[in-house]
Amino acid sequence: MFGENMKSFKLLLITDDKTMKSNYKNSLKESEIKVYQIGSDDQFDKAIRDLEPEILGYDISNCSQNFIQDLETMRTNFPDVVRMIISNTPKEKKVVNALFEGFAKVVLPITPNEKSVSLIKNILRIRDEIESDEVKHFIMSLDSLPSLPTLYDDIMSAIRDDKDLKYIAKIIEKEPSLASDVIKTVNSPAYSIETSSLQTALAFLGINAIKDVIVSFSAFKEDLVPKKSLPYFKILQDHSTLTNNYTHEMYQFLFNKKLNKNIASLPLIGNIGLILLLKSDHNKFLEYLKRLKDFDDYNYEDLDDEIFNISHSKLGGYLFNWWGLPIFTVDATLNHHKEFIMNPETAEFIEAFRVADILAWQKLGYLEKVQIEEKYTDIFLSPEELRSKREKIAEEERAKAKKEEEIKPSEKKREIIEENHKKKKSLFGKFFSK
């Protein structure tokens, strides 16, 4: 991304720390990013309009105590500017809340390091991908975009104010179909919980997952597509549910642990861009599904590009960014068909998600020619079959090790013979040299 022909980017630091600008400037000197600074008492609104930076770094250690309000103002007035919090306490509750609610994308340290520089570059890479001309052109061609329910802000506000689950449940109950979706989600095989209580469901899901379920609810409203497209919309709904279930099972199978609650519901919404493809052109989507049956590549986004001239991952990333979802959600959605991922901590999730995505399609009769590695398909073996297979592999490894041990003495003997031969040759050489 950062090459000779790339335009330069502007990072505006809002801080009273006089050394911060020089620190960031030195760290970013090899990049195309120019660093600027204003103080906490300066009018950031005017500075942003005048400078037009791509990135804002807001130092919360010596700026306004109402930094959430400031960030919210920035998000409203300058939605295209990437907002970053600068703080050495990334796990502080107010910082976590700001990220959770989408007021800022990431947290940078007061003194930049190699990791933070890489993070800034990757954020800009993501920004370029989801705000490219092709994405904007596609989005502009749609008559509307899925929107979050009106009570979404109320729920986020309640979470920010530390309201209890009973309070949050009452807000959700104002939208009965959303309440039903939350309960249905926790009763799915992915969670293996049986409850008809919304409050219990919320307690099990966790705060972060509640957000994903609301997003899923918004994405899969049937009025998003024309009636003639509803059968194919239903396929996408089924694919979403299956992908979610398979991701949880695969993650547990591969890594012997449960999926972190912060991303537990992400598989429900990871392919949201497919809905936008269906919404854009019914006939093209029919062709897409027809071709998908015989497609034989893990990365079926190549088919997206061929038929729609854009990938569903980029569209999903755009939509999540537009909704103000956390950057790791945008990143995971944008890259779930690729091996690259911005945050190594989500690499395990992506591995499980990628395979689950294909398995879900195959369950529905698509992508059946894609060859899935044996280490993943073992998930379908019964416990007895899996144990037997592992015992067989272990036995083969022991036999191989034993054979290697038996070979070693003969190899040692050969080495001794060769060494003696060299010595004799050396003696003969000395004799004849005389």
VOPAGU-2260 file (C-alpha; in pm, 1 decimal, decimal comma):
REM VOPAGU-2260
SITE   aa  ch    i         X         Y         Z
SITE  MET   A    0       0,0       0,0       0,0
SITE  PHE   A    1     275,1     242,8      90,5
SITE  GLY   A    2     476,2     278,5    -226,6
SITE  GLU   A    3     628,1     537,5    -451,5
SITE  ASN   A    4     303,7     625,7    -624,8
SITE  MET   A    5      87,6     641,6    -314,7
SITE  LYS   A    6     -54,9     971,6    -197,7
SITE  SER   A    7      49,8    1098,6     141,0
SITE  PHE   A    8    -177,5    1072,7     443,9
SITE  LYS   A    9    -222,5    1315,9     729,4
SITE  LEU   A   10    -232,2    1218,5    1095,0
SITE  LEU   A   11    -364,0    1491,9    1323,7
SITE  LEU   A   12    -272,8    1447,0    1690,4
SITE  ILE   A   13    -493,4    1621,2    1945,5
SITE  THR   A   14    -273,2    1642,8    2253,0
SITE  ASP   A   15     -89,0    1875,5    2488,5
SITE  ASP   A   16     212,1    1643,4    2494,0
SITE  LYS   A   17     480,9    1842,3    2312,7
SITE  THR   A   18     699,0    1537,6    2245,5
SITE  MET   A   19     427,5    1322,6    2090,7
SITE  LYS   A   20     441,5    1480,0    1747,0
SITE  SER   A   21     816,9    1428,3    1712,5
SITE  ASN   A   22     787,4    1069,8    1842,9
SITE  TYR   A   23     518,6     980,5    1590,7
SITE  LYS   A   24     695,5    1170,9    1315,7
SITE  ASN   A   25    1015,4     972,3    1373,0
SITE  SER   A   26     828,9     642,0    1386,7
SITE  LEU   A   27     642,1     716,5    1064,0
SITE  LYS   A   28     929,4     873,3     869,7
SITE  GLU   A   29     956,2     571,3     637,3
SITE  SER   A   30     585,3     589,6     553,2
SITE  GLU   A   31     369,0     826,2     351,0
SITE  ILE   A   32     209,1     966,5     667,3
SITE  LYS   A   33     263,3    1329,8     765,9
SITE  VAL   A   34     209,8    1420,0    1131,1
SITE  TYR   A   35      38,9    1736,0    1260,8
SITE  GLN   A   36     -63,1    1844,8    1609,4
SITE  ILE   A   37    -307,2    2074,5    1787,7
SITE  GLY   A   38    -362,9    2125,2    2159,6
SITE  SER   A   39    -662,9    2013,0    2360,0
SITE  ASP   A   40    -785,0    2372,2    2389,9
SITE  ASP   A   41    -774,7    2431,6    2015,6
SITE  GLN   A   42   -1088,9    2404,0    1807,0
SITE  PHE   A   43   -1048,3    2058,2    1660,1
SITE  ASP   A   44   -1354,6    2108,0    1442,5
SITE  LYS   A   45   -1189,4    2394,8    1254,5
SITE  ALA   A   46    -850,7    2221,1    1245,0
SITE  ILE   A   47   -1001,5    1910,1    1087,1
SITE  ARG   A   48   -1184,9    2114,0     825,0
SITE  ASP   A   49    -871,9    2310,0     737,5
SITE  LEU   A   50    -625,1    2020,3     735,9
SITE  GLU   A   51    -855,6    1742,0     609,9
SITE  PRO   A   52    -660,4    1460,1     777,9
SITE  GLU   A   53    -727,7    1092,8     708,4
SITE  ILE   A   54    -647,8     996,6    1069,0
SITE  LEU   A   55    -714,0    1154,2    1408,2
SITE  GLY   A   56    -518,4    1058,0    1716,8
SITE  TYR   A   57    -700,5    1175,8    2030,1
SITE  ASP   A   58    -487,3    1174,7    2345,1
SITE  ILE   A   59    -725,8    1114,5    2634,6
SITE  SER   A   60    -458,5    1147,7    2903,2
SITE  ASN   A   61    -450,9    1526,5    2896,6
SITE  CYS   A   62    -753,0    1622,0    2691,4
SITE  SER   A   63   -1116,1    1681,2    2774,0
SITE  GLN   A   64   -1282,0    1451,7    3025,0
SITE  ASN   A   65   -1575,9    1437,9    2783,9
SITE  PHE   A   66   -1367,9    1263,8    2521,9
SITE  ILE   A   67   -1656,0    1032,0    2426,7
SITE  GLN   A   68   -1862,5    1336,6    2339,7
SITE  ASP   A   69   -1572,6    1479,6    2138,6
SITE  LEU   A   70   -1525,6    1152,2    1950,2
SITE  GLU   A   71   -1897,8    1129,8    1884,4
SITE  THR   A   72   -1890,6    1482,3    1740,4
SITE  MET   A   73   -1597,3    1385,1    1519,2
SITE  ARG   A   74   -1779,6    1074,2    1400,9
SITE  THR   A   75   -2090,1    1276,6    1315,6
SITE  ASN   A   76   -1914,4    1566,9    1145,2
SITE  PHE   A   77   -1624,6    1377,3     986,8
SITE  PRO   A   78   -1737,5    1016,6     930,5
SITE  ASP   A   79   -1462,4     944,3     676,3
SITE  VAL   A   80   -1181,2    1033,1     916,2
SITE  VAL   A   81   -1032,5     736,7    1104,6
SITE  ARG   A   82   -1049,5     807,6    1478,1
SITE  MET   A   83    -789,2     659,6    1712,2
SITE  ILE   A   84    -754,0     690,7    2087,8
SITE  ILE   A   85    -406,0     754,9    2224,4
SITE  SER   A   86    -367,1     601,1    2567,8
SITE  ASN   A   87    -136,8     370,6    2761,5
SITE  THR   A   88    -435,9     206,0    2929,6
SITE  PRO   A   89    -614,4      27,2    2642,9
SITE  LYS   A   90    -814,3    -194,3    2878,8
SITE  GLU   A   91    -956,7      95,2    3076,6
SITE  LYS   A   92   -1333,8      71,7    3075,5
SITE  LYS   A   93   -1400,5     406,0    2909,2
SITE  VAL   A   94   -1154,4     318,0    2633,0
SITE  VAL   A   95   -1307,7     -24,5    2576,9
SITE  ASN   A   96   -1654,8     132,2    2563,0
SITE  ALA   A   97   -1538,9     387,2    2306,6
SITE  LEU   A   98   -1410,1     108,3    2082,4
SITE  PHE   A   99   -1716,3    -106,7    2142,3
SITE  GLU   A  100   -1950,5     171,6    2035,8
SITE  GLY   A  101   -1744,0     263,4    1732,6
SITE  PHE   A  102   -1637,6     609,1    1849,7
SITE  ALA   A  103   -1278,4     509,8    1777,8
SITE  LYS   A  104   -1120,0     230,9    1575,5
SITE  VAL   A  105    -810,8     140,1    1776,7
SITE  VAL   A  106    -594,4     246,9    2069,1
SITE  LEU   A  107    -241,3     372,7    2009,8
SITE  PRO   A  108      25,9     412,1    2279,2
SITE  ILE   A  109     150,8     754,9    2382,2
SITE  THR   A  110     497,2     655,8    2261,1
SITE  PRO   A  111     463,0     480,7    1924,0
SITE  ASN   A  112     630,2     148,4    1855,2
SITE  GLU   A  113     663,3     -87,0    1560,2
SITE  LYS   A  114     329,5    -250,7    1636,2
SITE  SER   A  115     140,7      78,9    1646,8
SITE  VAL   A  116     298,2     194,7    1320,3
SITE  SER   A  117     191,1    -131,7    1157,1
SITE  LEU   A  118    -157,0     -83,2    1300,9
SITE  ILE   A  119    -189,8     264,6    1149,8
SITE  LYS   A  120     -82,4     135,1     809,6
SITE  ASN   A  121    -326,1    -154,5     824,7
SITE  ILE   A  122    -610,5      74,6     926,0
SITE  LEU   A  123    -540,0     285,8     619,2
SITE  ARG   A  124    -523,9     -28,5     405,6
SITE  ILE   A  125    -867,0    -131,4     530,4
SITE  ARG   A  126    -998,0     219,7     473,6
SITE  ASP   A  127    -872,2     217,9     115,4
SITE  GLU   A  128   -1031,7    -119,7      44,4
SITE  ILE   A  129   -1376,4     -43,8     179,7
SITE  GLU   A  130   -1390,1     310,8      47,8
SITE  SER   A  131   -1257,7     241,2    -299,3
SITE  ASP   A  132   -1435,2     382,0    -602,8
SITE  GLU   A  133   -1573,3      38,9    -693,1
SITE  VAL   A  134   -1732,0      -0,7    -349,2
SITE  LYS   A  135   -1877,0     350,1    -350,5
SITE  HIS   A  136   -2014,0     302,5    -701,9
SITE  PHE   A  137   -2184,4     -22,1    -599,6
SITE  ILE   A  138   -2328,3     125,2    -279,3
SITE  MET   A  139   -2463,0     425,8    -468,6
SITE  SER   A  140   -2641,1     191,2    -710,5
SITE  LEU   A  141   -2851,7      41,3    -429,0
SITE  ASP   A  142   -3185,7     197,3    -342,8
SITE  SER   A  143   -3117,6     153,9      29,8
SITE  LEU   A  144   -2886,7      -9,6     282,4
SITE  PRO   A  145   -2973,6    -224,5     583,5
SITE  SER   A  146   -3000,5       0,7     887,4
SITE  LEU   A  147   -2973,2     -65,8    1257,2
SITE  PRO   A  148   -3299,7     -58,4    1455,1
SITE  THR   A  149   -3391,4     265,4    1629,4
SITE  LEU   A  150   -3350,2     104,4    1969,8
SITE  TYR   A  151   -2986,6      18,4    1890,1
SITE  ASP   A  152   -2860,4     350,5    2026,4
SITE  ASP   A  153   -3070,2     301,2    2339,8
SITE  ILE   A  154   -2910,7     -39,5    2396,2
SITE  MET   A  155   -2559,0      96,3    2339,3
SITE  SER   A  156   -2628,2     384,7    2575,3
SITE  ALA   A  157   -2756,0     144,3    2841,8
SITE  ILE   A  158   -2443,2     -68,8    2806,5
SITE  ARG   A  159   -2224,0     241,4    2832,7
SITE  ASP   A  160   -2408,2     349,5    3149,1
SITE  ASP   A  161   -2360,9       5,5    3309,1
SITE  LYS   A  162   -2731,1     -72,1    3317,0
SITE  ASP   A  163   -2810,8    -426,2    3423,6
SITE  LEU   A  164   -2936,0    -699,1    3190,0
SITE  LYS   A  165   -3291,4    -661,5    3314,8
SITE  TYR   A  166   -3288,7    -300,0    3196,4
SITE  ILE   A  167   -3137,1    -394,2    2858,5
SITE  ALA   A  168   -3387,8    -678,0    2818,1
SITE  LYS   A  169   -3674,2    -430,5    2860,6
SITE  ILE   A  170   -3536,3    -219,6    2575,3
SITE  ILE   A  171   -3503,1    -521,8    2346,3
SITE  GLU   A  172   -3853,9    -640,4    2432,2
SITE  LYS   A  173   -3986,4    -327,3    2260,9
SITE  GLU   A  174   -3893,7    -506,9    1937,0
SITE  PRO   A  175   -4048,2    -856,6    1982,3
SITE  SER   A  176   -3888,7    -999,3    1668,4
SITE  LEU   A  177   -3544,1    -890,2    1791,0
SITE  ALA   A  178   -3608,8   -1046,6    2131,9
SITE  SER   A  179   -3708,7   -1366,0    1952,0
SITE  ASP   A  180   -3386,7   -1358,8    1747,9
SITE  VAL   A  181   -3172,9   -1324,4    2061,0
SITE  ILE   A  182   -3342,0   -1622,4    2226,0
SITE  LYS   A  183   -3325,4   -1824,9    1904,2
SITE  THR   A  184   -2952,6   -1754,8    1876,2
SITE  VAL   A  185   -2863,2   -1893,9    2218,6
SITE  ASN   A  186   -3084,3   -2197,4    2161,2
SITE  SER   A  187   -2890,3   -2283,7    1845,0
SITE  PRO   A  188   -2631,7   -2567,2    1838,1
SITE  ALA   A  189   -2354,1   -2307,0    1852,3
SITE  TYR   A  190   -2442,8   -2226,2    2213,0
SITE  SER   A  191   -2628,4   -2539,0    2326,0
SITE  ILE   A  192   -2842,9   -2350,7    2575,0
SITE  GLU   A  193   -3212,7   -2408,9    2627,5
SITE  THR   A  194   -3397,9   -2106,4    2755,5
SITE  SER   A  195   -3701,9   -1898,7    2677,5
SITE  SER   A  196   -3583,7   -1613,4    2898,8
SITE  LEU   A  197   -3446,8   -1307,9    2720,3
SITE  GLN   A  198   -3250,7   -1202,2    3027,7
SITE  THR   A  199   -3088,1   -1545,6    3055,1
SITE  ALA   A  200   -3007,3   -1535,7    2684,5
SITE  LEU   A  201   -2842,7   -1194,7    2722,5
SITE  ALA   A  202   -2642,8   -1313,4    3022,1
SITE  PHE   A  203   -2510,5   -1607,7    2825,9
SITE  LEU   A  204   -2434,7   -1413,2    2508,9
SITE  GLY   A  205   -2239,1   -1138,3    2678,5
SITE  ILE   A  206   -2247,7    -767,9    2600,5
SITE  ASN   A  207   -2037,0    -774,1    2283,6
SITE  ALA   A  208   -2231,3   -1058,9    2124,6
SITE  ILE   A  209   -2559,0    -874,9    2182,8
SITE  LYS   A  210   -2438,1    -616,2    1934,6
SITE  ASP   A  211   -2368,9    -880,4    1668,0
SITE  VAL   A  212   -2711,7   -1036,7    1711,9
SITE  ILE   A  213   -2874,0    -694,6    1665,5
SITE  VAL   A  214   -2667,2    -644,3    1350,6
SITE  SER   A  215   -2770,4    -988,7    1224,5
SITE  PHE   A  216   -3132,8    -904,2    1295,0
SITE  SER   A  217   -3096,5    -584,7    1090,8
SITE  ALA   A  218   -2923,8    -762,0     802,9
SITE  PHE   A  219   -3175,5   -1042,0     763,3
SITE  LYS   A  220   -3499,4    -848,7     748,9
SITE  GLU   A  221   -3702,9    -986,1     462,8
SITE  ASP   A  222   -3814,5    -643,4     345,4
SITE  LEU   A  223   -3457,3    -575,0     232,5
SITE  VAL   A  224   -3513,4    -762,4     -92,8
SITE  PRO   A  225   -3804,4    -790,4    -339,1
SITE  LYS   A  226   -4047,7   -1079,4    -292,6
SITE  LYS   A  227   -3912,0   -1271,1    -590,4
SITE  SER   A  228   -3571,8   -1282,6    -416,9
SITE  LEU   A  229   -3700,9   -1420,7     -85,9
SITE  PRO   A  230   -3621,8   -1789,1    -164,5
SITE  TYR   A  231   -3257,6   -1694,0    -222,3
SITE  PHE   A  232   -3261,7   -1463,9      77,9
SITE  LYS   A  233   -3367,6   -1770,2     279,3
SITE  ILE   A  234   -3064,1   -1958,5     144,9
SITE  LEU   A  235   -2841,1   -1681,7     278,7
SITE  GLN   A  236   -3018,5   -1695,6     614,7
SITE  ASP   A  237   -2964,0   -2071,3     633,2
SITE  HIS   A  238   -2602,1   -2028,6     529,1
SITE  SER   A  239   -2551,3   -1770,8     804,0
SITE  THR   A  240   -2697,5   -1998,8    1071,4
SITE  LEU   A  241   -2498,5   -2300,9     953,6
SITE  THR   A  242   -2177,2   -2099,3     931,3
SITE  ASN   A  243   -2225,6   -1979,8    1286,8
SITE  ASN   A  244   -2286,8   -2331,6    1416,2
SITE  TYR   A  245   -1997,1   -2484,4    1222,3
SITE  THR   A  246   -1757,2   -2207,7    1328,5
SITE  HIS   A  247   -1821,1   -2279,0    1695,1
SITE  GLU   A  248   -1786,1   -2653,8    1646,1
SITE  MET   A  249   -1473,8   -2619,8    1430,6
SITE  TYR   A  250   -1308,9   -2377,7    1670,8
SITE  GLN   A  251   -1368,5   -2612,9    1962,6
SITE  PHE   A  252   -1245,5   -2907,8    1756,0
SITE  LEU   A  253    -927,5   -2738,4    1631,0
SITE  PHE   A  254    -820,6   -2544,9    1937,9
SITE  ASN   A  255    -991,0   -2730,8    2222,0
SITE  LYS   A  256   -1151,7   -2417,0    2361,6
SITE  LYS   A  257   -1468,4   -2217,6    2316,9
SITE  LEU   A  258   -1487,2   -1914,9    2093,5
SITE  ASN   A  259   -1433,7   -1588,0    2278,7
SITE  LYS   A  260   -1767,5   -1424,8    2357,2
SITE  ASN   A  261   -1646,1   -1099,1    2202,5
SITE  ILE   A  262   -1656,4   -1258,2    1857,4
SITE  ALA   A  263   -1891,9   -1548,4    1923,9
SITE  SER   A  264   -2170,2   -1415,9    1701,4
SITE  LEU   A  265   -1951,9   -1271,3    1427,3
SITE  PRO   A  266   -2005,5   -1574,9    1198,2
SITE  LEU   A  267   -2375,0   -1482,1    1188,4
SITE  ILE   A  268   -2295,3   -1160,3    1006,5
SITE  GLY   A  269   -1958,7   -1227,3     841,9
SITE  ASN   A  270   -2109,6   -1278,0     495,1
SITE  ILE   A  271   -2351,4    -987,8     509,5
SITE  GLY   A  272   -2212,9    -857,7     180,0
SITE  LEU   A  273   -2388,2   -1144,4      -0,6
SITE  ILE   A  274   -2721,0    -984,7      89,2
SITE  LEU   A  275   -2611,5    -666,9     -84,9
SITE  LEU   A  276   -2519,4    -868,5    -394,3
SITE  LEU   A  277   -2867,1   -1023,5    -396,7
SITE  LYS   A  278   -3025,4    -684,3    -336,5
SITE  SER   A  279   -2834,2    -531,4    -626,8
SITE  ASP   A  280   -2938,3    -770,8    -903,8
SITE  HIS   A  281   -3175,6   -1067,0    -871,7
SITE  ASN   A  282   -3082,5   -1226,1   -1206,0
SITE  LYS   A  283   -2709,7   -1194,5   -1151,6
SITE  PHE   A  284   -2747,8   -1356,0    -811,3
SITE  LEU   A  285   -2931,1   -1650,3    -968,6
SITE  GLU   A  286   -2636,4   -1692,1   -1203,8
SITE  TYR   A  287   -2404,9   -1657,1    -904,0
SITE  LEU   A  288   -2573,8   -1940,4    -712,6
SITE  LYS   A  289   -2579,6   -2157,4   -1024,1
SITE  ARG   A  290   -2206,3   -2109,0   -1076,3
SITE  LEU   A  291   -2139,6   -2156,2    -705,3
SITE  LYS   A  292   -2257,7   -2517,1    -728,0
SITE  ASP   A  293   -1960,6   -2616,0    -943,4
SITE  PHE   A  294   -1702,9   -2368,4    -815,6
SITE  ASP   A  295   -1394,7   -2546,1    -680,9
SITE  ASP   A  296   -1197,6   -2280,7    -493,7
SITE  TYR   A  297   -1198,9   -2184,5    -125,9
SITE  ASN   A  298   -1187,4   -1820,8    -227,4
SITE  TYR   A  299   -1518,9   -1798,0    -407,6
SITE  GLU   A  300   -1484,6   -1419,6    -408,3
SITE  ASP   A  301   -1329,6   -1465,7    -751,5
SITE  LEU   A  302   -1682,8   -1548,6    -861,6
SITE  ASP   A  303   -1809,6   -1229,2    -695,4
SITE  ASP   A  304   -1565,5   -1025,0    -900,7
SITE  GLU   A  305   -1649,8   -1207,0   -1221,2
SITE  ILE   A  306   -2026,0   -1156,3   -1194,8
SITE  PHE   A  307   -2065,1    -840,8    -984,1
SITE  ASN   A  308   -1723,3    -676,0   -1029,4
SITE  ILE   A  309   -1691,4    -651,2    -651,8
SITE  SER   A  310   -1650,2    -886,9    -355,8
SITE  HIS   A  311   -1905,6    -946,2     -82,5
SITE  SER   A  312   -1627,2    -909,4     176,2
SITE  LYS   A  313   -1555,3    -550,7      73,7
SITE  LEU   A  314   -1925,7    -471,1      85,0
SITE  GLY   A  315   -1958,5    -628,8     428,9
SITE  GLY   A  316   -1655,5    -436,0     551,0
SITE  TYR   A  317   -1804,2    -112,7     417,4
SITE  LEU   A  318   -2139,1    -175,3     585,8
SITE  PHE   A  319   -1983,3    -264,2     921,4
SITE  ASN   A  320   -1762,4      42,7     907,9
SITE  TRP   A  321   -2063,6     257,0     818,3
SITE  TRP   A  322   -2248,2     114,6    1117,8
SITE  GLY   A  323   -1950,4     199,9    1337,7
SITE  LEU   A  324   -1867,0    -156,6    1438,2
SITE  PRO   A  325   -1525,4    -233,9    1593,7
SITE  ILE   A  326   -1233,6    -250,7    1352,0
SITE  PHE   A  327   -1160,8    -618,8    1422,0
SITE  THR   A  328   -1513,3    -696,3    1297,5
SITE  VAL   A  329   -1450,2    -497,7     980,1
SITE  ASP   A  330   -1108,6    -661,0     938,7
SITE  ALA   A  331   -1233,1   -1016,1     993,6
SITE  THR   A  332   -1519,4    -964,6     748,9
SITE  LEU   A  333   -1293,3    -805,9     490,7
SITE  ASN   A  334   -1033,9   -1083,3     506,3
SITE  HIS   A  335   -1217,5   -1402,8     594,6
SITE  HIS   A  336   -1139,1   -1552,1     252,7
SITE  LYS   A  337    -772,3   -1461,9     282,3
SITE  GLU   A  338    -490,1   -1582,6     498,5
SITE  PHE   A  339    -395,7   -1226,7     592,2
SITE  ILE   A  340    -552,5   -1077,0     901,5
SITE  MET   A  341    -464,0    -750,8    1072,7
SITE  ASN   A  342    -495,8    -885,6    1425,1
SITE  PRO   A  343    -306,2   -1213,3    1485,6
SITE  GLU   A  344    -530,0   -1277,7    1786,2
SITE  THR   A  345    -822,4   -1341,6    1552,4
SITE  ALA   A  346    -624,0   -1572,3    1321,4
SITE  GLU   A  347    -760,8   -1884,2    1492,0
SITE  PHE   A  348   -1113,3   -1754,1    1452,9
SITE  ILE   A  349   -1057,5   -1681,0    1083,1
SITE  GLU   A  350    -926,2   -2033,1    1025,1
SITE  ALA   A  351   -1238,3   -2187,2    1177,9
SITE  PHE   A  352   -1467,2   -1935,4    1007,6
SITE  ARG   A  353   -1320,8   -1989,1     658,2
SITE  VAL   A  354   -1373,3   -2364,2     674,3
SITE  ALA   A  355   -1716,4   -2332,3     836,5
SITE  ASP   A  356   -1822,2   -2099,1     556,8
SITE  ILE   A  357   -1741,0   -2364,5     294,1
SITE  LEU   A  358   -1895,9   -2646,3     497,3
SITE  ALA   A  359   -2217,2   -2445,0     530,1
SITE  TRP   A  360   -2234,2   -2396,6     153,8
SITE  GLN   A  361   -2168,0   -2765,8      95,1
SITE  LYS   A  362   -2446,9   -2856,5     335,0
SITE  LEU   A  363   -2677,5   -2647,2     115,1
SITE  GLY   A  364   -2553,3   -2813,7    -204,5
SITE  TYR   A  365   -2296,1   -2557,3    -318,9
SITE  LEU   A  366   -1915,3   -2555,6    -354,3
SITE  GLU   A  367   -1917,2   -2934,9    -338,1
SITE  LYS   A  368   -1605,3   -2955,0    -555,5
SITE  VAL   A  369   -1397,7   -2766,6    -300,2
SITE  GLN   A  370   -1156,3   -3010,7    -139,3
SITE  ILE   A  371   -1139,3   -2952,4     235,3
SITE  GLU   A  372    -829,9   -3071,1     419,3
SITE  GLU   A  373    -863,9   -3387,5     621,8
SITE  LYS   A  374    -775,4   -3215,2     947,5
SITE  TYR   A  375   -1100,7   -3020,0     913,9
SITE  THR   A  376   -1329,2   -3295,3     785,9
SITE  ASP   A  377   -1229,5   -3511,8    1082,8
SITE  ILE   A  378   -1485,5   -3308,3    1274,5
SITE  PHE   A  379   -1755,0   -3527,7    1119,8
SITE  LEU   A  380   -1607,2   -3850,2    1257,1
SITE  SER   A  381   -1768,6   -4008,1    1558,9
SITE  PRO   A  382   -1563,9   -3998,5    1882,0
SITE  GLU   A  383   -1481,8   -4368,3    1833,5
SITE  GLU   A  384   -1374,4   -4316,6    1470,8
SITE  LEU   A  385   -1163,8   -4016,1    1561,9
SITE  ARG   A  386    -998,3   -4201,2    1849,9
SITE  SER   A  387    -928,1   -4500,8    1625,4
SITE  LYS   A  388    -780,0   -4276,6    1356,1
SITE  ARG   A  389    -557,9   -4094,5    1603,0
SITE  GLU   A  390    -440,6   -4424,1    1752,2
SITE  LYS   A  391    -356,8   -4549,9    1403,7
SITE  ILE   A  392    -159,2   -4233,6    1327,2
SITE  ALA   A  393      22,5   -4262,6    1659,8
SITE  GLU   A  394     104,8   -4628,1    1585,5
SITE  GLU   A  395     237,9   -4535,8    1241,4
SITE  GLU   A  396     454,3   -4263,8    1395,3
SITE  ARG   A  397     591,8   -4508,1    1654,0
SITE  ALA   A  398     669,7   -4762,0    1381,2
SITE  LYS   A  399     843,4   -4494,4    1177,3
SITE  ALA   A  400    1048,7   -4384,6    1478,0
SITE  LYS   A  401    1143,9   -4746,2    1551,1
SITE  LYS   A  402    1255,5   -4799,1    1192,8
SITE  GLU   A  403    1467,5   -4486,2    1209,3
SITE  GLU   A  404    1628,1   -4614,4    1529,7
SITE  GLU   A  405    1708,4   -4945,4    1359,5
SITE  ILE   A  406    1867,7   -4764,7    1068,0
SITE  LYS   A  407    2088,6   -4553,9    1291,7
SITE  PRO   A  408    2335,6   -4835,1    1394,8
SITE  SER   A  409    2396,8   -4932,8    1032,4
SITE  GLU   A  410    2446,0   -4567,9     943,0
SITE  LYS   A  411    2687,9   -4532,3    1232,3
SITE  LYS   A  412    2875,6   -4840,2    1113,9
SITE  ARG   A  413    2896,1   -4697,0     763,3
SITE  GLU   A  414    3027,3   -4368,6     902,4
SITE  ILE   A  415    3301,4   -4555,8    1094,8
SITE  ILE   A  416    3403,1   -4748,8     781,9
SITE  GLU   A  417    3416,5   -4428,2     579,9
SITE  GLU   A  418    3622,8   -4258,8     849,8
SITE  ASN   A  419    3870,2   -4551,1     859,9
SITE  HIS   A  420    3889,8   -4541,7     482,9
SITE  LYS   A  421    3976,2   -4172,6     493,6
SITE  LYS   A  422    4247,5   -4239,0     753,1
SITE  LYS   A  423    4401,3   -4516,5     542,1
SITE  LYS   A  424    4389,0   -4295,7     236,7
SITE  SER   A  425    4559,5   -4021,8     431,6
SITE  LEU   A  426    4835,2   -4261,0     547,4
SITE  PHE   A  427    4891,7   -4385,6     192,8
SITE  GLY   A  428    4913,2   -4026,7      78,3
SITE  LYS   A  429    5179,8   -3947,5     335,9
SITE  PHE   A  430    5373,8   -4265,3     248,0
SITE  PHE   A  431    5383,9   -4193,2    -124,0
SITE  SER   A  432    5465,0   -3828,8     -68,1
SITE  LYS   A  433    5787,8   -3938,0      94,1
